[in-house]
Amino acid sequence: MKLKQYEQATKHYDASFKLAKYEKFPYSEGFDEVIEAYLYAGRKEDALIITNDMLKRQSYDQKFKKLEPLKEKLLSYED
């Protein structure tokens, strides 16, 4: 992602999220950047899906609530 190769980065993130779908992992400050990579790659709908999935993780880690503003940003973003 730091190389601004967003399409390639999101492919790797896809694999990571698939592997960890049922795992309880803690919130990390970098999740907002990961979700924004999907937006930069032209994958707004996938960014929303991932954000919604992460927001559901508040049931065990309230820090995921920090992604609420990002969800609002995604909903208002024009392609």
N, C-alpha and C positions, 0 to 999 in steps of 0.2 A: 504494500500500500504506500509506503514512503517513497517508492519509485514512481508513484502515480499510475501504476498499472492496475487500475481498479477492476477491470474485467477478470484478469488473472487472479487478483487477490480474492474476489468474491467466490471464485470457484473453490479456492482453498477453504474459505470460510464455510461454504456450503457443506463441504466434507466434514469439517469440524462440528458444525451444528448437527449434522446427521448422526455422528458418533456420540454426541453428548445429549441427544434429544431427551432421554429419560434419566439423565444424571443430574444430581443437585450440585451445581457448581455455584460458587459465590459471585457476587457482582464484582466487576472490575471497571476501573475508570476508563479503560479503552473501548468499552462496548459502543459508546456513542460514535467513535471514529469508525468502527467496523460497520455500523449501520449506515453512516454517511458514505462509505465506500460503495455500498449498493446503490445509493442515490447517484453518485458520480458515474457509476457504470450503466446508468439508465435502467435500473431495476427497482423502481420506486415501490411496486407492489410487493416484491420480495422483502424490501426494507420494512414495509409495514407489517408483514407477516412475522418477521423476526422480532420486531419491536413488540408486537402483541404477545408473542410467545414469551419474551423476556419479562414483560410486565406481569404475566401470570406467575412468575417465579417469586413475586413478593410474598407468596404464602410461606416461604421459608427464609427469605432475605429481603427485608424492607428497603434495602439500598437500590433495588431494581426500580423503585418508584422514581428515581432520578431520571429515568428515560421518558417520563410523561411529557416534558417540554419538547423532546425530540419527536415524539409521536405527533404532537400538534403541528410542529414544523413540517413534517412529512405530509400531513393531511392538507396543509395549505400550499404546499409546493406545486408550482405549475411546471409541467414537463417542458 
